[in-house]
Amino acid sequence: MIDLKAARQDPQTYRAALARRGAADDFDALLAADASWRSLTERAEALRAAQRSSSKGKPTPEQIEQLRALKEELDQAQEELGAAARRRDELLARIPNLPDPTAADGMDEEDAQLVRTCGERPDFKFEPKDSTEIASARGWIDMARGARLSGSRFAYRIGDVALTEMALYRSVIDKLAGRGFLLVLPPILVNERAMYGTGFLPTEESNLYHLEHDDLYLTGTSEVALAGIHADERLEEADLPARYTAFTTNFRREAGAAGKDTRGMFRVHQFDKVEMFVYSLPENSREVHDELLALEEEIAQELGLPYRVMNIAVGDLGAPAAKKYDIEAWFPVQQRYREITSCSNTTDYQARRLNIRFRRDGKLAYVHTLNGTGATARALLSIMENFQDEDGTVTVPEVLRRFGAPATIGTPPAG
C-alpha cells in the first residue's frame, strides 16, 4: 500500500503520480475518507475527555443525565468512526503503487516502450508450424486429454517435451543458485492475508482459485510465498539484498482471457514456473531490478531465442508494481513477439502490507521487494517454433541437454 502519512503531507505529488495510472479519483476519495476518519477520531477523543471530566466526584442528577447523553453520543461517534475506518482501509487497499518516473506512459498493453531487440529471427526455407501443431502431431502435448480430465486450458506434456521442460527449470535453478539465490520449495496454498499482502487481493480476485471449505487460495505465482516468508519480520541491513528462487506449480483462472490463445498451452490454468524474488534496501532496488532483467536476458540468450525487452506502460503494471519489464520471445508463425518473462520492482508496496522492515541505525524502515520470472513453458514453446526442422523435429538448445533434455525432440512417445 502507499504511505498514507506521506500522501497527506504531499497530496499533489501523489495525485499526479497516480493520475498516470488512472487512479486520481480513487486517491481523492481516499483523502476524503481519511479526513472524515481523522475528524471523527478527534470528536470521539473529545467526547471521551468530557466523559472522564464529568465522572469526577459524586455526580448530581443533572450530571448523571449529562453522562448518559455523553455515552449515547460517544457510542454513535464510535460507530461512525468504525465505518469511516473501514471505508478508508477499503480505498487504501485498492490504490496502486506509485509508478516509477521512468515507467512508460499509457494505459494499455500496446503502450509499452521498446527497450532493445536481441537475436536473429530464423529464416525458414519451408512453411513453419506453430508449437501446438508440432506438439499435437507427435503427441508431445495433449490438450484434448487434458480437457477430458480437467476442462479447457489444461495440458499433458509427454515424453521428450516433458524432459525438455523439466531440464529448462533445472538449468535456470542451477544458474540462479550459482548467483546467490536460495532455492525454496514453498506452499502453493496460502491464506487471504498473503494474497492481500502481495497485492493480488482485492484487485485480482477474479483470477484466483479459492478453496472455500479451507479458506485458502491456490497461488498463481510463488512470488506470494516468497514475499510471505518474512511477513511481520525484521531483517538486518547487512543481510540485504536477500535473494530467493522457487519452483512451483501455479494456478490462474485467466478471467478476461476468453477468446485469447484458445489453442495450445500458451495461456493455461495450470503451469510450472521458476521465480526470482529479492528483498532490497530502498536505495538499491532500481539497481536490483536491472540485475533481474539482465539475468532474464542471459537465460533467453543461452536458449538462443530472439527476443525484445519492453518497458511496460503504467496502466498495465498491476497494482503492486512501480515498474515492470517484459521479455518477449519471437514466435515465427504468429510473426510477433510474445511475453515469456517479466520482472517488477514493487518498491515498499508489498512490504507495507506484509509488515516487513529492516533495522538501520536503530530505526525500522520498509524493505523493497522485487520479483522476476526465471522460466515457464512459454520459453519451451518458443524453442519449438524457432528451432524446428521441416519434418517437425525440434533441436534442443545445448544448455538444456546438460540437464536431461534430448538433443532433439523428434520421436513420438509410445501410446
C-alpha positions as CSV (number, residue, x, y, z in Angstrom):
1,M,0.0,0.0,0.0
2,I,1.1,3.6,-0.3
3,D,2.4,5.7,2.6
4,L,-0.8,7.4,3.7
5,K,1.1,9.8,6.0
6,A,3.4,10.9,3.2
7,A,0.3,11.3,0.9
8,R,-1.3,13.6,3.4
9,Q,1.8,15.8,3.5
10,D,2.3,15.9,-0.3
11,P,-1.0,15.1,-1.9
12,Q,-0.3,16.9,-5.2
13,T,2.8,14.8,-5.9
14,Y,0.9,11.6,-5.1
15,R,-2.2,12.6,-7.1
16,A,-0.1,13.5,-10.2
17,A,1.7,10.1,-10.0
18,L,-1.4,8.1,-9.5
19,A,-3.2,10.1,-12.3
20,R,-0.7,8.4,-14.7
21,R,-2.4,5.1,-13.7
22,G,-5.9,6.4,-13.9
23,A,-6.2,6.3,-10.1
24,A,-6.5,10.0,-9.3
25,D,-10.2,9.8,-8.5
26,D,-9.7,6.9,-6.1
27,F,-6.9,8.8,-4.5
28,D,-9.2,11.8,-4.0
29,A,-11.8,9.5,-2.4
30,L,-9.1,8.1,-0.1
31,L,-8.1,11.5,1.1
32,A,-11.7,12.5,1.7
33,A,-12.3,9.2,3.7
34,D,-9.1,9.8,5.6
35,A,-10.1,13.4,6.5
36,S,-13.5,12.1,7.7
37,W,-11.8,9.4,9.8
38,R,-9.5,11.9,11.4
39,S,-12.3,14.3,12.1
40,L,-14.4,11.6,13.7
41,T,-11.3,10.4,15.7
42,E,-10.9,13.9,17.2
43,R,-14.7,14.0,18.0
44,A,-14.6,10.7,19.8
45,E,-11.5,11.7,21.8
46,A,-13.1,14.9,22.8
47,L,-16.2,13.1,24.0
48,R,-14.1,10.6,26.0
49,A,-12.3,13.5,27.6
50,A,-15.6,15.2,28.5
51,Q,-16.9,11.9,29.9
52,R,-13.9,11.5,32.1
53,S,-14.1,15.0,33.4
54,S,-17.8,14.7,34.2
55,S,-17.2,11.4,36.1
56,K,-15.1,13.0,38.8
57,G,-16.6,13.2,42.2
58,K,-20.2,12.3,43.1
59,P,-22.4,13.3,40.2
60,T,-25.6,15.2,40.7
61,P,-28.8,14.1,39.0
62,E,-28.2,16.7,36.3
63,Q,-24.6,15.3,35.8
64,I,-25.9,11.8,35.6
65,E,-28.2,12.9,32.8
66,Q,-25.3,14.6,31.0
67,L,-23.2,11.5,31.4
68,R,-26.0,9.4,29.9
69,A,-26.2,11.8,26.9
70,L,-22.4,11.8,26.5
71,K,-22.4,8.0,26.4
72,E,-25.0,7.9,23.7
73,E,-23.2,10.5,21.7
74,L,-19.9,8.6,22.2
75,D,-21.4,5.3,21.1
76,Q,-22.7,7.0,18.0
77,A,-19.4,8.6,17.3
78,Q,-17.5,5.3,17.7
79,E,-19.9,3.6,15.3
80,E,-19.4,6.3,12.7
81,L,-15.6,6.1,13.3
82,G,-15.6,2.4,12.7
83,A,-17.5,2.8,9.4
84,A,-15.1,5.6,8.4
85,A,-12.1,3.4,9.2
86,R,-13.5,0.6,7.1
87,R,-14.1,2.9,4.2
88,R,-10.7,4.4,4.4
89,D,-9.0,1.0,4.6
90,E,-11.0,-0.4,1.7
91,L,-9.9,2.5,-0.5
92,L,-6.3,2.3,0.6
93,A,-6.3,-1.4,-0.3
94,R,-7.3,-0.5,-3.9
95,I,-4.8,2.3,-4.5
96,P,-2.0,1.0,-6.7
97,N,1.7,1.7,-6.2
98,L,3.1,5.0,-7.4
99,P,4.7,4.4,-10.8
100,D,8.4,4.9,-11.3
101,P,9.0,8.2,-13.3
102,T,10.8,6.0,-16.0
103,A,7.9,3.6,-16.5
104,A,6.2,4.0,-19.9
105,D,3.1,6.2,-20.1
106,G,-0.2,4.8,-21.3
107,M,-3.0,2.6,-20.1
108,D,-2.8,-0.4,-22.5
109,E,-0.5,-3.3,-23.4
110,E,0.2,-1.6,-26.8
111,D,1.6,1.5,-25.0
112,A,4.7,-0.4,-23.8
113,Q,8.1,1.1,-24.9
114,L,10.6,-1.0,-26.8
115,V,13.9,-1.0,-24.9
116,R,16.0,-3.2,-27.2
117,T,15.8,-6.2,-29.6
118,C,18.3,-9.1,-29.5
119,G,19.0,-12.2,-31.5
120,E,18.4,-13.2,-35.1
121,R,15.0,-14.4,-36.2
122,P,15.0,-17.8,-38.1
123,D,14.8,-17.7,-41.9
124,F,12.9,-20.8,-42.7
125,K,13.0,-22.3,-46.2
126,F,9.7,-24.1,-45.5
127,E,6.4,-23.2,-44.0
128,P,6.9,-23.3,-40.2
129,K,4.4,-24.8,-37.9
130,D,3.3,-23.3,-34.6
131,S,4.1,-25.1,-31.4
132,T,0.6,-26.5,-31.0
133,E,0.7,-28.1,-34.4
134,I,4.2,-29.5,-33.9
135,A,3.4,-30.9,-30.5
136,S,-0.1,-32.3,-31.2
137,A,1.0,-34.1,-34.4
138,R,3.6,-36.0,-32.4
139,G,1.6,-36.4,-29.2
140,W,4.1,-34.4,-27.1
141,I,1.4,-32.0,-25.7
142,D,-2.1,-33.4,-25.4
143,M,-4.7,-30.7,-24.8
144,A,-7.6,-33.0,-25.7
145,R,-6.9,-35.5,-23.0
146,G,-6.2,-32.6,-20.6
147,A,-9.6,-31.1,-21.4
148,R,-11.2,-34.5,-20.9
149,L,-9.6,-34.8,-17.5
150,S,-9.9,-31.2,-16.2
151,G,-11.6,-29.0,-18.7
152,S,-10.3,-26.4,-21.2
153,R,-6.8,-24.9,-20.8
154,F,-5.2,-27.9,-19.2
155,A,-2.5,-30.0,-20.8
156,Y,-0.5,-33.2,-20.6
157,R,3.2,-32.8,-21.5
158,I,4.7,-36.1,-22.5
159,G,8.0,-37.8,-23.3
160,D,10.8,-35.6,-24.8
161,V,8.8,-32.4,-24.3
162,A,8.3,-33.2,-20.6
163,L,12.0,-34.0,-20.3
164,T,12.9,-30.8,-22.0
165,E,10.6,-28.7,-19.9
166,M,12.0,-30.1,-16.7
167,A,15.5,-29.5,-18.0
168,L,14.6,-25.9,-18.6
169,Y,13.6,-25.4,-15.0
170,R,16.6,-27.3,-13.7
171,S,19.0,-25.3,-15.8
172,V,17.5,-22.0,-14.6
173,I,17.5,-23.1,-10.9
174,D,21.2,-24.1,-11.3
175,K,22.1,-20.7,-12.8
176,L,20.2,-18.8,-10.1
177,A,21.7,-20.9,-7.2
178,G,25.1,-20.1,-8.6
179,R,24.3,-16.4,-8.5
180,G,23.4,-16.4,-4.8
181,F,19.7,-17.2,-4.9
182,L,18.5,-19.5,-2.2
183,L,16.2,-22.3,-3.5
184,V,12.8,-22.6,-1.8
185,L,10.1,-25.2,-2.4
186,P,7.2,-23.3,-0.8
187,P,3.5,-24.0,-0.2
188,I,1.1,-23.2,-3.0
189,L,-2.0,-22.9,-0.8
190,V,-2.0,-19.7,1.2
191,N,-4.3,-17.6,3.4
192,E,-6.1,-14.4,2.5
193,R,-3.5,-12.2,4.1
194,A,-0.7,-13.5,1.9
195,M,-2.8,-12.7,-1.2
196,Y,-3.7,-9.3,0.2
197,G,-0.1,-8.6,1.2
198,T,1.3,-9.2,-2.3
199,G,-1.5,-7.1,-3.9
200,F,-3.4,-9.9,-5.6
201,L,-6.4,-9.1,-3.4
202,P,-8.6,-7.3,-3.8
203,T,-7.9,-6.3,-7.4
204,E,-7.1,-9.7,-8.9
205,E,-9.7,-11.8,-7.1
206,S,-11.5,-12.9,-10.3
207,N,-8.2,-14.7,-11.4
208,L,-7.7,-16.6,-8.2
209,Y,-8.8,-20.2,-7.3
210,H,-10.3,-20.1,-3.8
211,L,-10.9,-23.2,-1.7
212,E,-13.9,-22.0,0.3
213,H,-14.0,-25.0,2.7
214,D,-10.5,-24.3,3.9
215,D,-10.5,-20.5,3.1
216,L,-7.2,-20.9,1.3
217,Y,-6.1,-19.7,-2.2
218,L,-4.1,-21.5,-4.9
219,T,-1.2,-19.2,-5.8
220,G,-0.7,-18.0,-9.4
221,T,3.0,-17.4,-8.7
222,S,5.5,-18.3,-6.0
223,E,6.0,-14.6,-5.5
224,V,3.2,-14.9,-2.9
225,A,5.0,-17.5,-0.8
226,L,8.4,-15.8,-1.2
227,A,7.0,-12.4,-0.1
228,G,5.2,-14.1,2.8
229,I,8.3,-15.9,4.0
230,H,9.3,-12.8,6.0
231,A,5.9,-11.4,6.9
232,D,5.9,-9.5,10.2
233,E,9.7,-10.0,10.5
234,R,12.6,-7.5,11.0
235,L,15.6,-8.1,8.7
236,E,19.1,-6.8,9.3
237,E,20.5,-4.3,6.9
238,A,23.7,-6.4,6.5
239,D,21.5,-9.3,5.2
240,L,20.1,-7.3,2.3
241,P,19.8,-8.0,-0.6
242,A,18.3,-11.3,0.3
243,R,17.7,-13.4,-2.9
244,Y,15.4,-16.3,-3.3
245,T,14.3,-18.6,-6.1
246,A,11.4,-21.1,-6.1
247,F,9.8,-23.7,-8.3
248,T,6.1,-24.2,-8.0
249,T,3.0,-25.3,-9.9
250,N,0.7,-22.3,-10.3
251,F,-3.0,-21.7,-11.0
252,R,-4.8,-18.9,-12.7
253,R,-8.4,-18.6,-13.8
254,E,-7.4,-16.4,-16.7
255,A,-10.6,-14.4,-16.2
256,G,-10.9,-11.9,-19.1
257,A,-8.9,-14.2,-21.4
258,A,-12.0,-15.5,-23.3
259,G,-11.1,-15.9,-26.9
260,K,-7.3,-15.3,-26.3
261,D,-4.8,-18.1,-27.0
262,T,-7.5,-20.8,-27.0
263,R,-5.3,-23.3,-28.9
264,G,-2.2,-24.8,-27.2
265,M,-0.7,-24.2,-23.8
266,F,0.4,-20.6,-24.1
267,R,-2.3,-19.5,-21.7
268,V,-3.4,-22.3,-19.4
269,H,-5.0,-22.6,-15.9
270,Q,-2.1,-24.7,-14.5
271,F,1.6,-24.1,-15.3
272,D,5.0,-24.5,-13.7
273,K,7.4,-21.7,-13.1
274,V,10.8,-20.8,-11.7
275,E,10.6,-17.5,-9.8
276,M,13.1,-15.0,-8.6
277,F,12.4,-12.8,-5.5
278,V,14.6,-10.2,-3.8
279,Y,14.4,-8.2,-0.6
280,S,16.4,-5.0,-1.2
281,L,17.5,-1.8,0.5
282,P,15.3,1.0,-0.9
283,E,18.2,2.9,-2.4
284,N,19.3,-0.2,-4.3
285,S,16.1,-1.5,-5.7
286,R,16.4,0.1,-9.1
287,E,19.9,-1.5,-9.5
288,V,18.5,-4.8,-8.4
289,H,15.7,-4.5,-10.9
290,D,18.3,-4.1,-13.7
291,E,20.1,-7.1,-12.3
292,L,16.9,-9.3,-12.5
293,L,16.3,-8.1,-16.1
294,A,19.9,-8.9,-17.0
295,L,19.5,-12.5,-15.6
296,E,16.3,-13.0,-17.7
297,E,18.1,-11.8,-20.8
298,E,21.0,-14.1,-20.1
299,I,18.7,-17.0,-19.9
300,A,17.0,-16.1,-23.1
301,Q,20.4,-15.7,-24.8
302,E,21.6,-19.1,-23.6
303,L,18.5,-20.6,-25.1
304,G,19.2,-18.9,-28.4
305,L,15.8,-17.2,-28.5
306,P,15.3,-14.0,-30.5
307,Y,13.6,-11.5,-28.1
308,R,12.9,-8.0,-27.2
309,V,12.7,-6.1,-23.9
310,M,9.6,-3.9,-23.2
311,N,9.1,-1.2,-20.6
312,I,5.5,-1.8,-19.6
313,A,3.0,1.1,-19.6
314,V,1.9,2.3,-16.2
315,G,-1.8,1.3,-16.8
316,D,-0.7,-2.3,-17.5
317,L,1.6,-2.8,-14.5
318,G,-0.7,-4.5,-11.9
319,A,-1.4,-2.8,-8.6
320,P,1.9,-3.7,-6.7
321,A,4.5,-2.8,-9.4
322,A,6.1,0.6,-9.8
323,K,7.9,-0.5,-12.9
324,K,8.0,-3.7,-15.0
325,Y,10.0,-5.1,-17.8
326,D,8.8,-7.9,-20.1
327,I,10.9,-10.1,-22.2
328,E,9.0,-11.2,-25.3
329,A,10.4,-14.0,-27.5
330,W,9.8,-14.3,-31.2
331,F,7.1,-16.7,-32.4
332,P,7.7,-17.2,-36.1
333,V,4.2,-18.5,-37.1
334,Q,2.4,-15.7,-35.3
335,Q,5.0,-13.2,-36.7
336,R,5.1,-11.4,-33.4
337,Y,6.9,-11.3,-30.1
338,R,5.1,-12.8,-27.0
339,E,5.8,-12.4,-23.3
340,I,7.9,-15.2,-21.8
341,T,9.2,-13.5,-18.6
342,S,8.6,-10.3,-16.6
343,C,10.3,-8.6,-13.7
344,S,8.9,-6.0,-11.4
345,N,10.0,-3.6,-8.7
346,T,7.2,-3.3,-6.2
347,T,9.2,-0.9,-4.0
348,D,7.7,-0.8,-0.5
349,Y,4.1,-1.6,-1.6
350,Q,4.2,-5.3,-0.5
351,A,6.4,-4.7,2.5
352,R,3.9,-2.3,4.0
353,R,1.0,-4.7,3.5
354,L,3.0,-7.6,5.0
355,N,4.9,-5.5,7.6
356,I,8.4,-6.4,6.5
357,R,11.0,-4.0,7.8
358,F,14.8,-3.7,8.3
359,R,16.9,-2.1,11.0
360,R,19.1,0.8,10.2
361,D,20.9,2.9,12.8
362,G,18.5,1.7,15.5
363,K,15.4,2.6,13.4
364,L,13.0,0.5,11.3
365,A,12.2,1.1,7.6
366,Y,10.3,-0.9,5.0
367,V,12.3,-3.0,2.6
368,H,11.7,-3.0,-1.2
369,T,10.7,-6.2,-2.9
370,L,11.2,-7.3,-6.5
371,N,10.2,-10.4,-8.4
372,G,11.0,-11.9,-11.8
373,T,10.3,-14.9,-13.9
374,G,13.1,-17.4,-14.3
375,A,11.3,-19.7,-16.7
376,T,7.9,-21.1,-17.7
377,A,6.9,-23.4,-20.5
378,R,6.3,-20.4,-22.7
379,A,10.1,-20.4,-23.4
380,L,9.8,-24.1,-24.4
381,L,7.0,-23.1,-26.9
382,S,9.3,-20.5,-28.5
383,I,12.1,-23.1,-28.7
384,M,9.8,-25.5,-30.5
385,E,8.9,-22.8,-33.1
386,N,12.3,-21.3,-33.6
387,F,14.3,-24.5,-33.8
388,Q,12.0,-26.7,-35.8
389,D,13.1,-28.7,-39.0
390,E,10.9,-29.3,-42.0
391,D,9.9,-32.7,-40.7
392,G,8.7,-31.4,-37.4
393,T,11.9,-32.3,-35.4
394,V,13.0,-29.7,-32.8
395,T,16.7,-29.1,-32.0
396,V,17.1,-28.6,-28.3
397,P,19.5,-25.9,-27.0
398,E,22.8,-27.2,-25.8
399,V,22.3,-25.7,-22.3
400,L,19.3,-27.9,-21.7
401,R,21.0,-31.2,-22.7
402,R,23.2,-31.0,-19.7
403,F,20.1,-31.3,-17.5
404,G,18.5,-34.3,-19.1
405,A,16.9,-32.9,-22.3
406,P,17.3,-34.9,-25.5
407,A,19.4,-33.4,-28.3
408,T,16.2,-33.3,-30.4
409,I,12.6,-33.6,-29.8
410,G,11.6,-35.9,-32.6
411,T,10.4,-39.3,-31.6
412,P,6.7,-39.6,-30.9
413,P,6.0,-41.1,-27.4
414,A,4.6,-44.6,-27.2
415,G,0.9,-44.8,-26.6
